[in-house]
C-alpha cells in the first residue's frame, strides 16, 4: 500500500517541477512559446499512444459518444468564458490563463485514472510500478511547463495546481476505498478525457503556435517533445 500511494503522489509533483522551472526562467515569452510547442507534441503522444489504445481495448463503439461530449463540453465552456484571440498583451494573458485552467481540469481527470491504475500495478509488482511512474512523470514535466507558462500568480491558480498535483494520489486512494471500478465507468472517463484533450490540442495549443512555426523556440519544443514521446513509449 505504501509504495502504491508514494508513487502516485510523486507523479503529481512532476507537474510542479515543470511549473517551477518555467516560473524561474528569465525570458518568459520565449519559454512560454517553447513550453506550448513541447506540450503540443506530448499531448499528441498522450492521445495516440496512451489514451486511444486504452479506449480501443474496451471494444465498445459507443465510447465515441463521451469523446464528443468531452469535446463539446470544452467548446461550450469556451463560449461561456470567451477568451478569444487577443488584441493586446492583457487579453493574451487572460487567454493563456484560460487555457491553463482547462488544461488542469482535463489532466486532473486523466491523472485520477492513472493514479488508480498505477496503484494496482505497484501492489502487484513494484518494479513495473516504478517504470510506469517514470513514464508518466516524463510527460508530466513538459505539461507542467505549459501550465506554468499560462497561469497567473493568484490564489485561484494555486488551488487548481494543488488539485492537479494530488489528483493521481486521489486516484490511488479511491482504489483503496472502493477497489476496481467498472469497465464502463473507466471507459467513459477515459473517453471524456480524450475529447477534452483533443479540444486543447486543436483549438487552443495549435492556435497559439501556428503563426510561429518558423521560430526556433517552436522548433526546439517540437524536437524535444518528440524525444519525450519516444522515451515514454520505450519504458
Buried (B, 14 or more C-beta within 10 A) or exposed (E): EEBBBBBBBBBBBBBBBBBEBBEEBEEEEBBBBBBBBBBBBBBBBBBEBBBBEBBEEBEBEEBEBBBEBBBEBBEEBBEEEEBEEEEEEEEBBBBBBBBBBBBBBBBBBBBBBBBBBBBBBBBEEEEEBBEBBBBBBBBBBBBBBBBBBBBEEEEEBEEBBEBBBBBBBBBBBBBEEEEEEEEEEBBBBBBBBBBBBBBBBEBBBEBBBEEBEEBEBBBBBBEBBBEBBEEBEEE
